[in-house]
Amino acid sequence: MNAYQHILLAVDFMPGVENVCRRAHELAECTGAQLSVIHVVEPVVMAPPYEGVPSLPVDFEEQMLKSTQDSLKQLVEKEAMQDAGWSVEVGSVKWTIIEYAKEQNVDLIVIGSHGRHGLERLLGSTANAVLHAAPCDVLAVHIENR
């Protein structure tokens, strides 16, 4: 079996993401793989304003993307992953991760799993969705629920 060549780290900004980052970074260093980091933002659906309900600013999505890019850049720097390429994408989280992995010839996706139970589990999780649709191996790193 060949070592991984390109690892994709899919992150959210939930507590515990640092552990997922460290695991992906360690794997990339051990295998000599290229590391890419992605965060996916769900698109903002702009509905017409209703009386008494404030509308979002016209450039809300642009502001949100800028803020998310800043947050991802800080996370990459904080976790000493400056050699990693990183990207903020807009779309369905599951399908955007899958498509990115295909386009970039990723052979391992590393993603956090919050290990929810009950109703939350019935509704599915991003990690589970990616696991079942990925074109490559997936490592789901358990994140402690505190």
Phi and psi in degrees as GROMACS dihedral restraints (atoms count N, CA, C in turn):
[ dihedral_restraints ]
;  ai    aj    ak    al  type     phi  dphi    fc
    3     4     5     6     1   -79.0    20    10
    4     5     6     7     1   150.4    20    10
    6     7     8     9     1   -67.4    20    10
    7     8     9    10     1   157.8    20    10
    9    10    11    12     1   -63.6    20    10
   10    11    12    13     1   142.1    20    10
   12    13    14    15     1  -103.0    20    10
   13    14    15    16     1   -35.3    20    10
   15    16    17    18     1  -142.3    20    10
   16    17    18    19     1   116.3    20    10
   18    19    20    21     1  -107.4    20    10
   19    20    21    22     1   131.8    20    10
   21    22    23    24     1  -108.4    20    10
   22    23    24    25     1   120.7    20    10
   24    25    26    27     1   -99.6    20    10
   25    26    27    28     1   114.3    20    10
   27    28    29    30     1   -98.5    20    10
   28    29    30    31     1   119.5    20    10
   30    31    32    33     1  -120.1    20    10
   31    32    33    34     1   150.9    20    10
   33    34    35    36     1  -115.7    20    10
   34    35    36    37     1  -174.8    20    10
   36    37    38    39     1  -113.2    20    10
   37    38    39    40     1    29.8    20    10
   39    40    41    42     1   -76.8    20    10
   40    41    42    43     1   157.5    20    10
   42    43    44    45     1   -55.9    20    10
   43    44    45    46     1   138.8    20    10
   45    46    47    48     1    98.8    20    10
   46    47    48    49     1    -6.0    20    10
   48    49    50    51     1   -61.8    20    10
   49    50    51    52     1   -27.5    20    10
   51    52    53    54     1   -60.8    20    10
   52    53    54    55     1   -37.9    20    10
   54    55    56    57     1   -65.1    20    10
   55    56    57    58     1   -37.7    20    10
   57    58    59    60     1   -67.0    20    10
   58    59    60    61     1   -41.9    20    10
   60    61    62    63     1   -60.5    20    10
   61    62    63    64     1   -45.9    20    10
   63    64    65    66     1   -61.9    20    10
   64    65    66    67     1   -41.4    20    10
   66    67    68    69     1   -62.6    20    10
   67    68    69    70     1   -45.9    20    10
   69    70    71    72     1   -64.4    20    10
   70    71    72    73     1   -42.6    20    10
   72    73    74    75     1   -63.6    20    10
   73    74    75    76     1   -43.5    20    10
   75    76    77    78     1   -61.9    20    10
   76    77    78    79     1   -43.3    20    10
   78    79    80    81     1   -62.7    20    10
   79    80    81    82     1   -42.3    20    10
   81    82    83    84     1   -62.9    20    10
   82    83    84    85     1   -42.5    20    10
   84    85    86    87     1   -66.1    20    10
   85    86    87    88     1   -42.3    20    10
   87    88    89    90     1   -65.6    20    10
   88    89    90    91     1   -35.5    20    10
   90    91    92    93     1   -98.9    20    10
   91    92    93    94     1   -10.1    20    10
   93    94    95    96     1    73.6    20    10
   94    95    96    97     1    19.0    20    10
   96    97    98    99     1   -77.8    20    10
   97    98    99   100     1   153.0    20    10
   99   100   101   102     1   -71.1    20    10
  100   101   102   103     1   140.6    20    10
  102   103   104   105     1  -116.6    20    10
  103   104   105   106     1   129.0    20    10
  105   106   107   108     1  -121.8    20    10
  106   107   108   109     1   146.2    20    10
  108   109   110   111     1  -122.5    20    10
  109   110   111   112     1   133.4    20    10
  111   112   113   114     1  -131.2    20    10
  112   113   114   115     1   142.7    20    10
  114   115   116   117     1  -129.5    20    10
  115   116   117   118     1   132.4    20    10
  117   118   119   120     1  -110.6    20    10
  118   119   120   121     1   131.2    20    10
  120   121   122   123     1  -105.7    20    10
  121   122   123   124     1   126.5    20    10
  123   124   125   126     1   -65.7    20    10
  124   125   126   127     1   140.8    20    10
  126   127   128   129     1   -64.7    20    10
  127   128   129   130     1   148.3    20    10
  129   130   131   132     1   -88.5    20    10
  130   131   132   133     1   125.3    20    10
  132   133   134   135     1   -94.8    20    10
  133   134   135   136     1   118.7    20    10
  135   136   137   138     1   -93.3    20    10
  136   137   138   139     1   110.5    20    10
  138   139   140   141     1   -94.3    20    10
  139   140   141   142     1   154.5    20    10
  141   142   143   144     1   -63.2    20    10
  142   143   144   145     1   143.8    20    10
  144   145   146   147     1   -67.3    20    10
  145   146   147   148     1   145.2    20    10
  147   148   149   150     1  -112.5    20    10
  148   149   150   151     1   156.3    20    10
  150   151   152   153     1   -57.1    20    10
  151   152   153   154     1   128.3    20    10
  153   154   155   156     1    86.3    20    10
  154   155   156   157     1   -10.1    20    10
  156   157   158   159     1  -111.6    20    10
  157   158   159   160     1   115.7    20    10
  159   160   161   162     1   -66.5    20    10
  160   161   162   163     1   144.8    20    10
  162   163   164   165     1   -89.7    20    10
  163   164   165   166     1   158.7    20    10
  165   166   167   168     1   -77.7    20    10
  166   167   168   169     1   149.3    20    10
  168   169   170   171     1   -59.3    20    10
  169   170   171   172     1   149.8    20    10
  171   172   173   174     1   -56.1    20    10
  172   173   174   175     1   -38.3    20    10
  174   175   176   177     1   -97.0    20    10
  175   176   177   178     1    24.5    20    10
  177   178   179   180     1   -57.2    20    10
  178   179   180   181     1   -49.0    20    10
  180   181   182   183     1   -63.1    20    10
  181   182   183   184     1   -39.3    20    10
  183   184   185   186     1   -63.0    20    10
  184   185   186   187     1   -43.1    20    10
  186   187   188   189     1   -63.6    20    10
  187   188   189   190     1   -42.2    20    10
  189   190   191   192     1   -63.7    20    10
  190   191   192   193     1   -42.9    20    10
  192   193   194   195     1   -63.1    20    10
  193   194   195   196     1   -42.1    20    10
  195   196   197   198     1   -61.8    20    10
  196   197   198   199     1   -45.6    20    10
  198   199   200   201     1   -62.3    20    10
  199   200   201   202     1   -41.4    20    10
  201   202   203   204     1   -67.0    20    10
  202   203   204   205     1   -40.2    20    10
  204   205   206   207     1   -61.7    20    10
  205   206   207   208     1   -42.6    20    10
  207   208   209   210     1   -61.8    20    10
  208   209   210   211     1   -43.4    20    10
  210   211   212   213     1   -64.2    20    10
  211   212   213   214     1   -41.0    20    10
  213   214   215   216     1   -68.4    20    10
  214   215   216   217     1   -40.6    20    10
  216   217   218   219     1   -60.1    20    10
  217   218   219   220     1   -42.7    20    10
  219   220   221   222     1   -63.2    20    10
  220   221   222   223     1   -41.4    20    10
  222   223   224   225     1   -63.7    20    10
  223   224   225   226     1   -44.9    20    10
  225   226   227   228     1   -60.1    20    10
  226   227   228   229     1   -43.7    20    10
  228   229   230   231     1   -68.3    20    10
  229   230   231   232     1   -43.4    20    10
  231   232   233   234     1   -60.8    20    10
  232   233   234   235     1   -37.3    20    10
  234   235   236   237     1   -91.8    20    10
  235   236   237   238     1    13.6    20    10
  237   238   239   240     1    55.4    20    10
  238   239   240   241     1    43.3    20    10
  240   241   242   243     1  -111.3    20    10
  241   242   243   244     1    40.2    20    10
  243   244   245   246     1   -60.6    20    10
  244   245   246   247     1   -24.7    20    10
  246   247   248   249     1   -78.5    20    10
  247   248   249   250     1   -11.4    20    10
  249   250   251   252     1   -79.1    20    10
  250   251   252   253     1   141.6    20    10
  252   253   254   255     1   -79.4    20    10
  253   254   255   256     1   148.0    20    10
  255   256   257   258     1  -140.8    20    10
  256   257   258   259     1   154.2    20    10
  258   259   260   261     1  -151.8    20    10
  259   260   261   262     1   141.0    20    10
  261   262   263   264     1  -108.7    20    10
  262   263   264   265     1   123.8    20    10
  264   265   266   267     1  -118.4    20    10
  265   266   267   268     1   156.0    20    10
  267   268   269   270     1  -112.7    20    10
  268   269   270   271     1   129.7    20    10
  270   271   272   273     1   157.5    20    10
  271   272   273   274     1  -169.6    20    10
  273   274   275   276     1   -66.3    20    10
  274   275   276   277     1   129.0    20    10
  276   277   278   279     1   -56.8    20    10
  277   278   279   280     1   -53.6    20    10
  279   280   281   282     1   -58.0    20    10
  280   281   282   283     1   -54.3    20    10
  282   283   284   285     1   -71.2    20    10
  283   284   285   286     1   -30.8    20    10
  285   286   287   288     1   -68.7    20    10
  286   287   288   289     1   -41.3    20    10
  288   289   290   291     1   -62.4    20    10
  289   290   291   292     1   -45.4    20    10
  291   292   293   294     1   -62.0    20    10
  292   293   294   295     1   -48.1    20    10
  294   295   296   297     1   -64.6    20    10
  295   296   297   298     1   -40.7    20    10
  297   298   299   300     1   -61.0    20    10
  298   299   300   301     1   -44.1    20    10
  300   301   302   303     1   -60.6    20    10
  301   302   303   304     1   -42.3    20    10
  303   304   305   306     1   -65.4    20    10
  304   305   306   307     1   -48.9    20    10
  306   307   308   309     1   -63.4    20    10
  307   308   309   310     1   -33.5    20    10
  309   310   311   312     1   -98.5    20    10
  310   311   312   313     1     8.3    20    10
  312   313   314   315     1    54.0    20    10
  313   314   315   316     1    47.3    20    10
  315   316   317   318     1   -76.8    20    10
  316   317   318   319     1   139.0    20    10
  318   319   320   321     1  -114.6    20    10
  319   320   321   322     1     1.4    20    10
  321   322   323   324     1  -152.7    20    10
  322   323   324   325     1   128.7    20    10
  324   325   326   327     1  -106.7    20    10
  325   326   327   328     1   128.8    20    10
  327   328   329   330     1  -110.4    20    10
  328   329   330   331     1   127.4    20    10
  330   331   332   333     1  -144.3    20    10
  331   332   333   334     1   148.5    20    10
  333   334   335   336     1   -81.5    20    10
  334   335   336   337     1   147.8    20    10
  336   337   338   339     1  -127.7    20    10
  337   338   339   340     1   122.4    20    10
  339   340   341   342     1   -82.9    20    10
  340   341   342   343     1    -7.1    20    10
  342   343   344   345     1    59.1    20    10
  343   344   345   346     1    43.8    20    10
  345   346   347   348     1   -72.4    20    10
  346   347   348   349     1   162.4    20    10
  348   349   350   351     1  -129.3    20    10
  349   350   351   352     1   172.5    20    10
  351   352   353   354     1    64.5    20    10
  352   353   354   355     1  -135.7    20    10
  354   355   356   357     1   -58.8    20    10
  355   356   357   358     1   -40.3    20    10
  357   358   359   360     1   -59.7    20    10
  358   359   360   361     1   -36.1    20    10
  360   361   362   363     1   -70.2    20    10
  361   362   363   364     1   -37.9    20    10
  363   364   365   366     1   -62.5    20    10
  364   365   366   367     1   -34.3    20    10
  366   367   368   369     1   -75.5    20    10
  367   368   369   370     1   -13.1    20    10
  369   370   371   372     1    89.5    20    10
  370   371   372   373     1   163.8    20    10
  372   373   374   375     1  -132.9    20    10
  373   374   375   376     1   160.1    20    10
  375   376   377   378     1   -61.0    20    10
  376   377   378   379     1   -44.6    20    10
  378   379   380   381     1   -59.4    20    10
  379   380   381   382     1   -44.4    20    10
  381   382   383   384     1   -64.7    20    10
  382   383   384   385     1   -42.5    20    10
  384   385   386   387     1   -63.4    20    10
  385   386   387   388     1   -43.9    20    10
  387   388   389   390     1   -65.3    20    10
  388   389   390   391     1   -42.7    20    10
  390   391   392   393     1   -53.9    20    10
  391   392   393   394     1   -43.8    20    10
  393   394   395   396     1   -82.4    20    10
  394   395   396   397     1   -12.3    20    10
  396   397   398   399     1  -117.4    20    10
  397   398   399   400     1    -4.5    20    10
  399   400   401   402     1   -67.9    20    10
  400   401   402   403     1   145.1    20    10
  402   403   404   405     1   -86.3    20    10
  403   404   405   406     1     6.5    20    10
  405   406   407   408     1  -150.2    20    10
  406   407   408   409     1  -174.9    20    10
  408   409   410   411     1   -66.5    20    10
  409   410   411   412     1   151.5    20    10
  411   412   413   414     1  -131.4    20    10
  412   413   414   415     1   131.4    20    10
  414   415   416   417     1  -110.8    20    10
  415   416   417   418     1   114.0    20    10
  417   418   419   420     1   -96.0    20    10
  418   419   420   421     1   113.6    20    10
  420   421   422   423     1   -91.4    20    10
  421   422   423   424     1   121.9    20    10
  423   424   425   426     1   -67.4    20    10
  424   425   426   427     1   131.9    20    10
  426   427   428   429     1  -112.3    20    10
  427   428   429   430     1   125.6    20    10
  429   430   431   432     1   -63.7    20    10
  430   431   432   433     1   131.2    20    10
  432   433   434   435     1   -88.6    20    10
  433   434   435   436     1   120.5    20    10
